[in-house]
Amino acid sequence: MVYTEQKLREDIEAACPGIPARVVSPALSAQEAAQSALLAGEGEPVIFVSPERTHANAGQLQGCACGNGAMSFALLLTPGELFASPYIMAVAASSCAMAISRLTPRKPCIVWPGGIIIEIGQVATVRDWSVDANGQRANIVSVCANIHTEGGQSGVCDKYASLDAPYLSPGRLAGEIAREILAIARNPDNVDYMDFYRERSTVLEKNISYIYEGRRRTARVMGVDDSGALVVLHEDGTPDRLNDTSLEYTLY
C-alpha cells in the first residue's frame, strides 16, 4: 500500500490531535530531526517521521521508514520536562503494546526495557534519548515497528517479525502510540500503565544473568517498580534496582 506524505501526516494527526507531524528528508533520521528542532528552540511536542521514498515516485511512500509496511517515528516531548529513561521507556513500551492490541488481533508482550514481541518474535522496539541542547533538556522517544512484510524488504522489515497487518496505516499506528505516550507523560501520577507493563512483561519471576562492573551477576526478577526499574534479588540474598536501560542481560 502506498501512502503520500500528506496522507501519512493526516493519519498521524487524526490519531494524535493537536500535535503536529513533520515528514523529514530521507537523508535525516527522525531522531536527528527532533534533535535539530530542540536546538532551534522548539517548545512543544512534535512527531517526526523520516520515510524512505520509493524508486518509482519520489513523492510517495511505501509504508513508512524502510519500505513496505514499516513504521518509524520520533516524538520530541516538551522541553524542560525531562523524564528518567526507565520511566519513559516503560511508558513508551506500554503505549506501543496497547496500540498494537487495539489495532490488530495480536497480543504483544514486553521485553524489559522496550522490546515488543509476539509469538514469533520481536515486532517493535522503543528507545529514549535524554538530550541537552543549548540548555534545553528533553526526551526524544523513538519507535520502530514492522507492520507487514512482503519479501525482499530491508531495514526494519528484516530486523523484526511482522505484525501481519497489511491494511494498518503506519500513520495511524504512530499517532495512536504517540497519543498514549503524551497522555501518560502529562499525568505521571497515573501508574495504571505499569499494571499493563507488568502484566505483559516477559521477565517477571525469571532468573537473569548480566555483567556489572566487569563481574557477572545472577539475580531473580521480583518486579518492575513504578519508575520502570527492575527489582531483583541476587543469589546472595541482596536486593537491587536495575535502572540502566542499556543493560544487556539473558534469561536462564
HELIX and SHEET records of a PDB file:
HELIX    1   1 GLU A    5  ALA A   15  1                                  11    
HELIX    2   2 ALA A   30  LEU A   39  1                                  10    
HELIX    3   3 SER A   85  LEU A  103  1                                  19    
HELIX    4   4 VAL A  156  LYS A  159  1                                   4    
HELIX    5   5 PRO A  170  ALA A  185  1                                  16    
HELIX    6   6 ASP A  192  ARG A  200  1                                   9    
SHEET    1   A 2 VAL A   2  THR A   4  0                                        
SHEET    2   A 2 GLN A  60  GLN A  62 -1                                        
SHEET    1   B 7 ALA A  21  VAL A  23  0                                        
SHEET    2   B 7 VAL A  46  VAL A  49  1                                        
SHEET    3   B 7 ALA A  70  LEU A  76 -1                                        
SHEET    4   B 7 GLN A 136  ASN A 146 -1                                        
SHEET    5   B 7 GLY A 121  ALA A 133 -1                                        
SHEET    6   B 7 GLY A 115  ILE A 118 -1                                        
SHEET    7   B 7 CYS A 109  VAL A 111 -1                                        
SHEET    1   C 5 PRO A 239  LEU A 242  0                                        
SHEET    2   C 5 LEU A 230  HIS A 234 -1                                        
SHEET    3   C 5 ARG A 215  VAL A 224 -1                                        
SHEET    4   C 5 ASN A 207  TYR A 212 -1                                        
SHEET    5   C 5 TYR A 249  LEU A 251 -1                                        
END                                                                             
